[in-house]
Amino acid sequence: MSGQRTVIVGNWKMHLTIGETSLYIEQLEKQVKVPSHVEVVLAPTNLALQSASLQLQHHRKFKLAAQNCFWRDFGPYTGEVSAHMLRGLVQYVILGHSERRHVFAEIDKDIRLKVQAAVRNQIKPILCVGETAQERADGDTGFVIHDQVSAGLANITSEEISKVIIAYEPVWSIGTGDSASPSVVSEAMALIRRQVRDLFGKQAAQDIRLLYGGSVDDANAATYLGLPDVDGLLVGGASLKPAVFANIVAAAKPKES
Ligand code: PGA
C-alpha cells in the first residue's frame, strides 16, 4: 500500500454529453465531501473537458482525466487528441483500457508510447492491465499482467515512475457485474507491486498507487478499498449516477501507512 491518497476515478466512457457533464458535476458537488486522504477524478468525454475544467476552477474539488490520448504531440493524425493538447486541462489520462485494447486494437507499443507521452506532458497516466476470461482459464493471468506492465512501463524512468498509477481491471469483470473476488484482486496487486519493485526498486513499489476496476459499485467498493494493496478504484457504470458515485467515494476510509 502506498500511503498516498486514495484515488477514486469515474470513467464515463462514451456517456454523458457536455450539458449532462455540467449537471453531474453540480450534483456531485452537493452530494460528496472529499476528505483530504481522497482524490476524486472524473473522466468525461474529451468534448466536456474544457467546460468541466472551468466549472471546477471555483473549488478544485475534483480532478479531471482524459480516457485516452495519442502519443505524438501534433501532426497528421485525423481524429486524435494528443497528450500535448490535454496538458493543463487534465491531471490524469486513462491508458490501455481493455476497450482500447480490444475494440480499437491498441497494442502494447501504442500504450508504451502513450504512457511516455503523458508523463512528458505532465499528465499522470493510469495504465490499465488485465486478463481476459480465456487467459485466466488457460492459467495465463500472471504472464498477461506481467507483459502488459513491463510493456506499458518500458519507456518510464525511475524518476518518472512516481507519476504512474496502475489499474488492474480483469477484462471479464468490466461491465459484466462479475466483479473479481478480493483474493483474485489481492493476488494481482501483489504481482504488480512485486514487478514494480523488480523494475524500479523498493520505494517505487511502496509508493505506486494500484487501483482495482471491474463492476465496482457502492455495495462492493468498501471491500476492495479495505484490501491492503488497493489504493483506489476505477469505476465505470456505477460512476454515471452522482448519488452512487458519492457513496463509492464515501467508502474510502483513511488507511494506516
Ligand atoms: P465497469 O467498468 O465499472 O462498468 O465494470 C470499469 C472500467 O471499464 O473502467
Residues whose N, C-alpha, C, O or C-beta is under 5 A from the ligand:
A	BS01	PGA	N11 S173 I174 G175 T176 G213 G214 S215 V216 L234 V235 G236 G237 A238
